[in-house]
Amino acid sequence: MANTNAPFGFSQYSGNGSAPTYEQVAVQIAYNASAIYYGDPVEPDANGQVIRSDGTIAAAGIAGVFVGCQYLSVSQKRTVWSNYWPGSDVASSQTVIGYIINDPNAKFVVQTGSTGATQSTVNLNIGFDIGSGNTANGLSGAFADVTTAAVTTTLPFRVVGLVVDPPGSAGTEAGAYNRIIVAFNNVTTKNATGI
């Protein structure tokens, strides 16, 4: 049975912390930043805040993987806790608090694109495509771009394994849209280069 093309972003697989919060850290999101979905890679901006990554990674690396936020909603007149940042609904004077995972030891499960990963992809560095997030459930549409797999040090993730268990489950078939396990390769918490 072929894998289904249903990207879900970068989903926490393991790390130093424990469920349900793992290694979440609070960061600021620019109030006028575009929407950020659960599982989206985010990158630092020049103002010390984070924004949704567009897939092109600067030398400083990505800031981490987005897992939620809180903000004072203008339309609802209350503090909203959400698994995604809608990109609006906050006054310009307000701070949007985002939560990201940036632990250098964290690992994530992610779906590949139409070019699936093979065992020879393991230990290579890899990029991603940001895809389109889902406003109904807040999940990311990001997926790993196997066509970028290389030894390039600036690529944000490293492939550490293929998802093969349990056999026949979603994303375990070889070929397009299979699932892989990745670790950070170029994340700001591991990088000595500033932005």
Salt bridges, closest charged atoms under 4 A:
ASP40 OD2 - ARG52 NE 2.78
